[in-house]
Amino acid sequence: MDLIFCGTPQFAVPTLRVLAERGHTIQLVVTQPDRPSGRGMELGIPPVKQLALQLGVPMMQPEKIKSNAEFRARLEELRPEAIIVVGYGRILPHWMIDLPPLGNLNLHASLLPKYRGAAPIQWAIANGETVTGVTTMRIDAGLDTGDILLQRELPIFPDDTAVTLGPKLAEVGAELMAQTLDGLREGKITPEKQDEAQASLAPILKKEDGLIDFHCSATDTWNRMRGFQPWPGVYTAFRGKKLSITAARPIEPLNSTFAEAEIAIDHGRLLVGFGKSTVLELLEVQPEGKKRMSARDFINGHHPQSGEKLGR
């Protein structure tokens, strides 16, 4: 098919690669502008742009698209059969939604209608889901509300984080998008309306989402630590300074229970009490202004005492 591809992050790269390998004509790649990043604030090239340059396909990086006459004229001139959208990061205008005969086809990293929004991978893990997946859908004017085309499930393992799960979903999703195009071309896909009663949201992450609530259980906090990677992570305070928890695991409560946020040093292990009489063993932490360190190094260097409390 003649396609236009809109995408920006690493998650979108496998889909662009697979569609190009399957013989589709990528008429144009649309991605976000290069933006300053890192401590040196050097211009960072979006991952999709890097692949587009390797493939030698035409590319545009418009700052705005809603009322961009040049951009609209270019797309109308190309007359694509479908526009593929994967993590582009822009709300599509109505004229763009209505342009291609097969529509704007989106790859979303959840089993819609669950986890509509910008951070479905992070929130699925943070909420303790054991199964997630990818969905191809036809974009409409709502937020991830369009008709479902195809879906594939994928398990979330206990050692998965948003960093490890994202690439797996991206690869499965790339194949699913290719299958979606084949199915639409052959008339074998029947779009399905989403069940609004089952919908949930996965809003863009904020720094405050990583602040630990010691009323929650140890497992809830562990799930958020896994989900909120690489940012914002989970953090609290120790002796008035920020303390990030970068590795941990829930454990069976000790014989003698201790209060929420209370520290216990047990044979060189760093344990913390949480809600519902649960306990989290901290394996790795990062004190404010320092590098990550093992719990043992933290105990030896900062000398936390049993009975002290975090969050202060």
N, C-alpha and C positions, 0 to 999 in steps of 0.2 A: 504494500500500500504506500501511497504518498502521505507522509506524516510530518507534523511539526512536533518537536519535543520540547517541553518546558520543564526545567528542573534545575536544582542548584546544589544540594548537598551530596555527600558520599552515598547516601541511601539511594539516590536516583541513578548512580553510575551503572550498576548492573543492568537495569532496564534498558538504558540507551545502548549499552554494548550488545545485549542480546537481540534487540530489534534490528540493529545494524547487521549483526551476523546472520540473521534469518532472512536477509534480502530485502527488507523494507527500505524505501527511499526516505532518508531523513532530509527533508527539504531545508529545514532550518532548526537550529537549536537556540532556544531562548533561555537565558539564565540571568541571575542577578548581577549587578555591576561588581567589579573588583572593589573590595573594601579593606581599609587598614585593619590589621589584627596583630596580636602579640605585643610584647613589651616594646619592640622597636617601631610598632605601628606601620609596618611595611604593608604594601598592597598585597592582599591575599587573593589568589585566583580560585574561584569556585571549582570544586572537583568535577562538575559536569563540563565546565569550560575546558579543563585539561584534557578530558576525553574527546571533546568535540574537536580540539586542535589536532589531536592524534588521528582522528578519523578524517580530518580535512573537510568537514561539513560547514556550510555557512552558519553564521552565528550573530545574534543580536543580544545586547545587554541593556535594555531600556531601563531608565530610572523609574518611569511611570508608564503604565499601559492603558489606563482607562480612557484618557482623552488624547492619546498619542497618535496624531494623524499619520505620521510616517510609518509607525508600527502597524497600524490598522491597514494601511494601503498595501504594505508588504505581504501581510497574511492573506488579504483578499486576492492579491495577485497570484499567490501560490495555490490557492484553492485546495487545501489538504483534505484528504478523505477523513482524517481524524487528527485531533490534537491530543497528545499524550502528556499528562501532567503528573509529575512525581516530586513532591517537596519543592515546588517552585517558590513558594513564599509570597505570593501575591493573590489577591482576590480577583477573579476573572470578571471582566465586564460582560454585559449581556450580549453585545455584538460578537464577542469572541466565543461565547457559549453556543450561539446560534449559527456560527459560521460553517463548520464541517458537517457533512451529511451523517456521519457516524457519531458525532458529538465530541465532547472533551472527555477523555477517558482517564480516570485518576486511579493510582495505586495508593491505597491507604493501609497503614501498618496496624490494623486491628480487624476484628470480626465485627464489622458494622452491623447494627447501629451502636455497639458498645465502643466507647472511647473515641467519640468524635472530637476533633480538635488537633492542636499543634503537637501534643506530646503523648501519643497513644502508647508507645513502647514503655516510656518511663512510668506512666501511671498504672499500666497493667501489672508491672512488677511490683510497684509500690503498694498496690492494693492486694497483693498476695495471690494473683491469678496463677494457675498452673498450666493454662492453655491460652494461647492467643492465635494470631494468624494474620493473613493479608486479604484484602478485598479489592477487586476492581469494580469501579462504579462509574456511572455517567454523571458528570457534574451538572448540578442545577444551581439555582440562585442561593440556596441555603448553605449552611456549614456542614459539609459531609453528609448531606441529606439525599443525594441522588439515588437513582435506582441501582441496586446491586446486580452485577453481571456474573462474577465468579468469586469463590472464596476458597482458601486453603488454611487448615489448622496447623499449628506448630506448638509443641510442648515448651513450657518454660521450666527449665531444670533449676534445682536449688542453687547451683553455682552460677547461674546466668545473672548478668547485669545488663543494663541498657546498652553498655558498650559491646558486650558479646552477642546479645540477642539481635541487635540492629542489623549487622551484616547477614545473619542467617535469614532474617525476614526479607532483606533486600534481594537475596539470591532467589528465594522461593517466589517472591513477588515478580521478579523479572520474567521467570518462566510463565507465571500466571498471566501477565500482560500479553505475552506472545500467544498463549492459548486463547486469551480473550479476543484478540484480533482475528485469529483463525476462526473462532466460533462465530463471530459477527459476520465475517465474510461468507461463511457457509450457512448462515441463518440458523445456527444450532443453539443460540443463547436466547433465553427468554428473560428480559430484565424483571427484577422483583422489587416491589416497593419495600422500603424499610418499615419495620414495626416501631412506631414512635414510642410505644409503651416500654420498649426495651432499651431505649437510648440512654447513653451516659456520656459525660463530657471528660475530656483530657486537656485541660487548659494549658497554655504556655507556662513553663515553670518560672517561679519567682524565688529569689534568694531565701525569703522567709519560709518557703516550703521545706527547707532543710533543717530548720530549727527543731531540735528534739523536744518532744512532749513526753515527760516521764510518766504521765498518767496512762499512756498507751502501753501495750504489751511489748516485751522484748522482740517478739516475732514481727510485730508491726514496724518497729523501728529498724530491724534488720532488713525487712522488705524495702523500706524507703531508702536505706543506704544502698541497696543493690539497684533500685530503680533510678535514683537521682545521680547517676554517673554519666559523664564526668562532672556535671554541675547541676545543682548546687551542693551535692553531697549532703551529709548530715553533720550537724555540729551542735555544740553546747558551750558552756564556759567552765573553766577550772581556775580557781583563785583569781577571778576577775578578767581572765583572758580567754579568747576563743580557743576551743579545742575541737578539731574535726576528728570524726571516727571514720577511718578508711577501710578497716576490716574488722569483722566481729562475727559472733555466732551465738544464737540462743542456746542455753544449756538448762538442764534440770535444776530447779531451785535447790539451794543448800539446805541442810537440816535446820539451820537457824536462819529464818527469814530476816531480810533487812528492808529498810524503807525505800520508797521511790527516790531515785537519783543518788542513793547512798553507795559509796565505794566499799568494796571488800577486797583485801589482798589475801589470796589463798594459795599458798605454796608457789609464789611467783606469778600467779595469774591475777589479772585485773578484771574484777567483776563489778557490775553495776545493777542495782535494783530498778525494776520497772513496774508498771501497773499490773494488776491481776496476779501479784506475787510471782512475777517472772524475772528471769535473770539473763543479762547479756554479758558474754565474755568479750572484752575488747582485745583484739589481736594486734591491731596497728592503729596508731593515732598520729595526728599532726598538730602539735601545739602552735599557737600563733607565732608567726615569724620564723618558724623552724621547718626542717624537712620531716617527711614521714619517718616514724620510728616504731619499732616493735613495742609491744606492751611492756616487755621486760626492761627494755632500755628506758622507757618512760618511768617505770617504777624506780629504776636505779638513779636516774637523773633528776627527777622531780619529787621523788619521795612522797607520793600520795599516801594518806593514812586511812586505814579502815575506819569507817564512820564519817569521813568527810563526804560532802555532797557536791555533785556536779550541778551546773546551771547557775553558779554564783560567781 
